[in-house]
Structure formats: C-alpha cells, structure tokens
C-alpha cells in the first residue's frame, strides 16, 4: 500500500459494522513468514497519531491511526443475557454490562409472557464516527437504542419494523440506518428526535448497512436475496444492484475494507462460502470455501500488507486472508484456532495491532495479536455474544457508571457430541440461565434432511432433550433446548437418528411422556 498523508488517512478510515458458508474459487495457502513485518510497532501508534492533530480515526483503519487508549471501549451484544458487555481494551478489563431486559427465559420476569416489557435478543451494534454514541439493536423486540459512551447511559430508544438485524450511524452522525431484516427496507432514524424519517425499500431481508470510507455510498446485503444493494447516501436511492452467485447464497454479515475497495460477505446458511465484491467494478471477484456458519469479516493492515479476517463459527476458527489487488482471489495465510466456541463478531483496534473476536458459545472474547496472529487473552463476558465493535474515543469515559453484572460469571460447559447411527461431529454447550439451563447443539457432517434427537445421559439413564432436522448440507447450526442439565449431573450428550419413543419408561431408561419437551425434573 502506498503511503498517504494524514488527511488522506483520516478520509479513508472506514466505519463499518461487522453481526452470522457450495464453494467455488478457494484461496491458496502461503506462509505468513513470507511477509515479514518491516514496520516496528512504535511507528504505528504514538508517532503516527501525533501527526493527526487530535483527529480520531475509528477502526478498521489504514496505518497511522491512534494507538489503543484507556478512553476506548470494546462492546459485545449478548443475546442470551440481553446485555451489552463493556471492555477497556487498554487493560483488557471487563468493566461490566448494560442490561436491556432480563436474561433469556428468566422465570422472575416471565420473559415470554404477555406482561413482559423489557428487551429480547440484544444482537446488533454500531457507533458514530466521533465515538460518542453506540447504537444497540434488539432483534425480537424491534428496538434501536442509543448509548452515551462516556456514561454508559441509554439516552434514546426507537422502535422500528419487524426483526431489525444491524444498524449503523450515518457518516455525519445525525441518522441511524437500520436493516429491517424481517421485512424489505432500511429504516432511516433521526435518533435525536426519536423517529423514523425515511424508508429505503430493498429486496427481501436486508441484513446490514455499511458506509464507504468517504461516506457517499451505503452497501446493504441480504439474507434471503442474492444481491448487494449500493445506495447513494445523499439521495437515499439504490443506484446499483450487484448479483451474488448462487453458490454463495444469502449473507448475514458484511464489512467494507478501509481503502473502500472491497466488501466481504459472510454466508452462514449454506455452510461453506464467503463472497468478495470489488466496489470499483461491482463484480464478485471470489467465492471462498471458508466453512460452516461463516460469520463476520473485518480488516487490518500489518507491515504494509492488507489482510481480511473471517470468523467461522462451525469450525471455531478465524481465517486470515492476504487481500489481492489485481482481481485474483485472496490467499489464505493463517488459520487461528479460537480459544472457545463459535467465533462471531470481530473488530480491530484502529492501530491494527489487535483484533477482537466474540465467542458466541463460550461467552467470551478472544484478543488476537495481529503481528503473530495468536490469541493473547480471553475475557469472560455476557452470555451468547453476537456483534462486537471497537469504539475509539478521544475523551475519558466513566469506567463503571450505569454498569451492572448481569450475564457475567455464569457457568458454561461443553460436551463433544457422541453421534450414533451415522457419521458427523458436533458440540453441545450447556449455559446456566436464571432458573434453568440452555442446551445449544451445533453439528455438521450428518445425513442431510434427517430428524435427529439429542439425549442427555449420566451413565445409567438418558433423557431426550430435543428433536431437530438437519439442513440440506447435513448441518445443525443452532438447536436450542432448556432443561435442568447441571442439577441432574448429566455427563454426556448423544445424537441419534429419529425421534424418541413415546412410551414411558422407554427401553433407554428415559422418562419422557409427562415432561414438557426438553425439560427433566432435577434430582
């Protein structure tokens, strides 16, 4: 990458939002050692930031942005605990959580009852370019919140259409553009006035909005439509529709590179691919084989080399690609094995020295050193983190004001699935919730379009937890059940074809018929 002036770097610093893969072209492998880092760390940080005259550059950014600061914050949207976790990246300290509702299935709040008026499924995150405001999206209760990043206080809540997925502040900070995935439009919100001021109609299921570095264009991907919309921000009109190849499928997440040249799309449903779109030509340059539940992409530049990172939830990996600048496919240079399960949201620090990964089914965040591409710290956070963003701030923030502990320090345990009657592999996560435990099943390599049942066991008895159906690729992306798992001291989870017998007791020793589906009484 050619050197740029400080003002140019500020201009091209990207603000993008990164929430969940057939295969065609795949990248080739090469060693990271073939691209040594010629730039000392001190050259990307304090020396560079002093030339910016106090200009705040949000990540992902080209080299020259300010170093990690104690004023900055990393946030995760925690879907099961209905919280946002708040992290100080300078000390890798979890400061606490902001609660938007009670934890999933909380019996004290009757979360699924008609009287409950809190939020459900905290999922999406975005921020203003000046770092002063954070927006939070609740998927199930259709809410958009604005948080003052200095005080951790919710200052505005606006309700939009069905099942919004992700939202981001417009480049000037006056509007929030929200992808209303349950419908077919982007909602443009005047957040200070607390109202929707426009709707930009798109194809079915818009999933996310990212803005070009210069703020002139917005890109909208779709979960159920194979197209990427390009919108002129000033007129709020769709000016181009980029077709996405059928083998790539619909996308749940996207990110734009800090030089504005590429949009990467994460494809969670077909279990295999991610697409790379050239923004100059409006063409898909590559469809990569990445793995099941390909989630969020994001970008860093290290030693003058541009990289894209891609989380792959089904493999517990984050892939590192060397980006191409001549139209050829990117090159896979490193596979990072995450220190936990189901990596999801991902975001770098502005100085490109760190990248942070939310581990959805470990209730944790991995901190990765981008020079070594190794996990250097894992932080326990709220429950079921989805989106993750790094917000650069120029002024001090109160550390724990308006923060609590909801969702923190809750028990989790993982079991490798025993797959009987066929091939396949997977993991069962057991997550303690108030009053009950959540069982999350993820598996691949099973027979496609087949019913399977998960059983909990303790060596002498088994109890059916749930029956699921594999998708056309033989995967189970996320099967959810609720039971007293820890109280019953279960020690294994088995996956078998078919449904459980309906007699009581069964030959397997299970007691099934009188119980609610997936729930057994504690000892």
Helices and strands as residue ranges (DSSP letters): H 6-12, G 32-34, G 41-43, H 46-50, E 73-78, E 83-88, E 93-99, E 122-127, E 133-138, E 143-148, E 153-159, E 164-169, E 175-180, E 185-190, E 195-201, E 206-211, E 217-222, E 227-232, E 237-243, E 253-256, E 262-266, E 273-278, E 283-289, E 294-302, E 305-312, G 313-315, E 317-322, E 331-337, E 343-348, E 354-359, E 364-369, E 374-380, E 385-391, E 412-416, E 418-419, E 425-433, E 436-444, E 451-457, E 462-469, E 476-483, E 492-497
